[in-house]
Amino acid sequence: MGTFRQIITAAVFVVIIGVFFVLNIITPSPDILISERRLPSKMPEINFANLSGGHFADMFESYAADRFVFRDSFRTLRALTVFYVYWQTDKSGLYFGESGAGEFRPIDALSVRQTAERIKRVAESDIFNGANIHYSFIPDKSIYAGRKLPGFDVDMTEEIMCDVLSVYTYVPLAGHLNAQSFYRTDIHWDQPNIIGTASYITGAMGRAAGFDSYTKQYAGPFNGVYGGQLALFIPADELHYMENEHLRAELLNTNTLEYESCEIYDMEAFHGLDPYDIFLHGAQAIIRIENPNAPEGDLYLFRDSFGSSMAPLLASAYRNVVVIDLRFIDIRILGQYIDVKPGSDVLFLYSSQILNNPSILRV
C-alpha cells in the first residue's frame, strides 16, 4: 500500500511538472511585465565568462522566473502568505498598511554627501553667478507610515546636506508633508495634496503663491508602482492634476536640440506604462514654463520625477520656471540652453532616489 501511494505521489508530481513545462513552452513570452513596469530579463549568453564565473545560473533563474506562466497569480499568493499567514511587516522591503503601500528606503550617508557635493559644484558654476541658491530634499513617504522599521533618516540627511551646503538657503520639507501628501500605491506625491507644500516653498524663497487660476481635474484611476510590486488587491488611487489655462510650456528636444511647444499635462502618457508621466511629459532634460499672470521673476528648478508635479504649482509665483533634470543633460553644456539673470532663484529638490544614487547626476 505504501509503495502504491509513493507511485501515485510521484506520478502526480511528474504530471504537474510536465503540465507547467508544456505551458511554459507554448505560452508566448511577455514583451513587458506591466504590473512591475519593467522589461523581463533576457536569456543569458552561453559563454566562458558567464559559465566560469557562476553567473549563468543566476541570470537564467531570473529569465525563467520572469516568463513563468501565471507569474502574477503566484506573486499575489506569495504576498498574501507573507502578510496574512506569516504576519510579516514587509515583503522584501515593501510594506502595506493604513497609509497605503511603500518601501523602507535606508539612506546611505556617503551617497548623500556625494549628492550634496555635486549640488555644490553646480551652484558654484559660472552659470549661476548672482543667483539665489536654495536646496531641499523630499523625505520618503515611509516616515509617515507609523512603522518602527529602518528607513529614511531625515535628521542624518539634513545634517549632511546642511554641512556641505552651509552657504546656501535650506528649505526643510519633512514637517510640511504627511501620509496624505503621497499616493497610496506609488512613491510620488499627489499634486492636489501638495498645494500647501508648494506655497511654503515659494514663501521660503520670498515669493507669494496664488492658486486662484488653478482648477482640479480628474485623469482617471492610477495604480502606482507599489501596487504592482506588492501584487496585492490594493484599491487604485485617483490621479488628479491642477490645471491653469494660462501656463505655457516648451521642452528641449534632445534630438534636434531645439525648444518646442508642449502641454503641461500629457494626457496620452496617462494611458502608457507609467501614468505619472502625465506631469510634464515624464523624463525630460529641460522644460520651460511661462505664467504671464505671475509676478516677474525666474526660478530654476533642479529636480527628479517629483519635480514634474511640483513645477506647475511653483509657476504660480514666477513668470518663468525652468525645470532641469541633470540625469539627462550634462552640466558642461547646460549653459548653452539657459540664460540665468542675476537675482533669479535656484532650487535643488531631490528625493531619496537621487540622494542614494549621486552618480546618476551628470555633474
ABEGO torsion letter per residue (X at the ends): XAAAAAAAAAAAAAAAAAAAAAAAAABBBBABBAAAGBBBBBBBBBBAAAAAAGAAAAAAAAAAAAABBGAAAAAAAAAAAAAAAAGBABBGGBBBBAAEBBBBBBBBAAAAAAAAAAAAAAAABAAABGBBBBBBBBBBAAAAAGBBBBBBBAAAAAAAAAAAAAABBBBBAAAABBAAABBAABABBBAAAAAAAAAAAAAAAGBBBBAAABBBBBAEBBBBAAAAAAGBBBBBBBBBBBBBAABBBBBBBAAAGBBBBBBABBAAAAABABAAAABGGEBBABBBBBBAABBBEBBBBBBBAAAAAAAAAAAAABABBBBBBAAABBAAAAAAABBBBBGBBBBBBBBAAAAABAAABBX
